[in-house]
Amino acid sequence: MVRPTIPETHKQDFGQINSLNPEDIRLIINTIRRNAGYAKSRYLIQKLLNHLDELPHTHIHQPSVIGYIGKTKPNTYLLRKRRAAGGAFKSLASSPLSFQIKHHSFSLPLTLSHIQAAIQNSASILDLDDSWDDEGAVKVPDAVWLDAIEFLIGYSTAIFKNYHVVIAAPSILPCADGSVDLEWRANKARMLINFRNDSSKEAHYYGDRLSDSTQFKGTFPTHIYQEHIASWLKNLKL
């Protein structure tokens, strides 16, 4: 694969950046920093950020791009750049990402595009019939899958907006009794939430923190936001 380069003239037109992946963008930033002087680097990276902010959402691999730019180390210019461009970072990170699965419409902050990918991958659950495991498993009702997805969207968005924490995407799994599991195995903690196939509108959960074996378990109503659940989910930071 041919990697993009910045010509010696430090080309200022980033019109093709929307076709590049995060690795390409990282390479462009590094090339700018190596080959342009301080003032020119500052101008070109600002122009790149401005261009990213104007692109259609579907063309931006936002977590990788913004994460890299924000963590590029450390030179006094970039620290100042991050503060000066704070509004642009926040605007881009919080931009809505809308998508549809069958007749269900959803929206997430762009930063949580990995959550969107997990949700879209789980859509096959809606196509399972009875005995999908050849051992008598129950078909997962749309309403149970939807409960799990609305929980995941609501809590991941609230944690991002309230705590500035991006949680990892869970595995979204069908169970033989027609329920749905959300399962996280992160570096610091694990958590399993089961959305029951009944009329209780309650979910059962179990979590543990690997550093001190602290356990966290119980039930909660899925239709009411629970701060203690959100607080624990922060342990599942991406």
Beta strands, then each sheet from edge to edge (+ up, - down):
strand 1: 96-101
strand 2: 104-109
strand 3: 171-174
strand 4: 180-185
strand 5: 189-195
strand 6: 202-209
strand 7: 215-221
sheet 1: 1+ 2-
sheet 2: 3+ 4- 5+ 6- 7+
end
